[in-house]
């Protein structure tokens, strides 16, 4: 043994005096024959044992940091691929699901299919209700599904040639259609709009804005049957979304050059208050086909097909502050977790991309997975 600081130590085995006085092997390491050693599969970086095969900050060697979009796999930084497992399967869409929505309390999930059947699933009672194919239309299907913030109403929008808007009372089981039952041909239904592309419901669950036929028709969901309370024209009908603070309704035209409009919902009737035009600083390739707001209502996230564009709507005029790299896969729907820290977006190729949104307006890719579809995106209440 040797003397270190007035104490007898064994240079062969003492991890704080390994081989000599004061040589500390660090966290996780041991001293063997006077040499600091880490457990099998680990290496020493600084004064700490790390797993070089999986450590994102020391991948393969000390100090090799993987980017936010990668993860350390067998000592090499590679694009992160999520592994997922279906938690449940419900209902049946003979020609595939096209849209999905989850109630804010997490109890109900609704979906619309290409065969135009509607599926309702109660996660608490583990029961499913499914309508027959052919409504709204046997060939064009259901473009969009939505559930009101209070969970009382489910809305479905039909594709071109279909029977358009359907509204169901979710307080009953099975859910009950509100208003007239449409025929199986023609426009029918509520709206008189063909090819409903988007539905946005106000935060008080009273008014639904329905986009189709190049205008927006608004419905009072509290009347029986729900009644139209006016149309909003001149701002397109794509990319509808209501900001969480209830102040803004966003809409967009489709044809190039695209324009995006912010309607002031504090006015009655709502009026266009701000316009996002296709300029060199905000190059909207076509328009916002799908939109969502950040949880603080400051940022609008819009998909123009090839990019996700982040717009600061507190500015007048609104300003683009971030855009994701161009993607040939085609961006679709996006949705934030209730805490606003993560966002997912879908692609036409079936890929689901996850984003770290804690640094908004910047989005950082944190993983993707092949989900096999792209019809809709919706988070449950527990993130």
QUIFEN-V947626 format. One record per backbone hydrogen bond with DSSP energy under -0.5 kcal/mol. NH is the residue of the N-H (numbers start at 0). CO is the residue of the C=O. If there is no record, write none. Layout:
BEGIN
((NH:CO) (NH:CO))
END
This chain:
BEGIN
((1:8) (3:1) (3:6) (6:3) (8:1) (10:8) (12:9) (13:9) (14:12) (16:13) (17:22) (18:10) (18:16) (22:19) (23:21) (24:14) (24:22) (26:46) (28:25) (29:36) (30:12) (31:29) (31:34) (32:11) (33:11) (34:31) (36:29) (41:38) (42:49) (44:42) (44:47) (46:44) (47:44) (48:26) (49:42) (51:49) (52:40) (53:50) (54:50) (55:53) (57:54) (58:63) (59:51) (59:57) (63:60) (64:62) (65:55) (69:66) (70:77) (72:70) (72:75) (73:52) (74:52) (75:72) (77:70) (77:75) (79:68) (81:79) (81:367) (93:91) (95:92) (97:111) (98:111) (100:109) (102:107) (105:102) (108:120) (109:100) (110:118) (111:98) (112:116) (113:95) (115:112) (118:110) (119:128) (120:108) (121:126) (122:106) (122:120) (125:121) (126:121) (128:119) (130:117) (133:114) (134:131) (140:136) (141:112) (142:140) (142:156) (143:156) (145:154) (147:152) (150:147) (153:167) (154:145) (155:165) (156:143) (158:140) (161:158) (165:155) (167:153) (168:175) (169:151) (169:167) (170:151) (171:168) (175:168) (177:166) (178:176) (181:179) (189:164) (191:187) (194:158) (195:157) (196:210) (197:210) (199:208) (201:206) (204:201) (207:218) (208:199) (209:207) (209:216) (210:197) (211:209) (211:214) (212:193) (214:211) (215:231) (216:209) (216:214) (217:229) (218:207) (219:226) (220:205) (220:218) (222:219) (226:219) (228:217) (229:217) (231:215) (232:230) (236:251) (237:251) (238:288) (240:249) (242:247) (245:242) (248:262) (249:240) (250:260) (251:237) (252:258) (257:283) (257:285) (259:275) (260:250) (261:273) (262:248) (262:260) (263:270) (264:246) (264:262) (266:263) (270:263) (272:261) (272:270) (273:261) (275:259) (276:274) (278:276) (278:281) (283:281) (284:282) (288:286) (288:302) (289:302) (291:300) (293:298) (296:293) (299:310) (300:291) (300:298) (301:299) (301:308) (302:289) (303:301) (303:306) (308:301) (309:321) (310:299) (310:308) (311:318) (312:297) (312:310) (313:297) (314:311) (318:311) (320:309) (321:309) (323:307) (326:305) (330:304) (331:345) (334:343) (336:341) (339:336) (342:354) (343:334) (344:352) (345:332) (346:350) (347:328) (347:329) (349:346) (351:368) (352:344) (352:350) (353:366) (354:342) (355:363) (356:340) (356:354) (357:340) (359:356) (361:358) (363:355) (365:353) (366:353) (367:79) (368:351) (370:349) (370:368) (371:349) (372:349) (382:379))
END
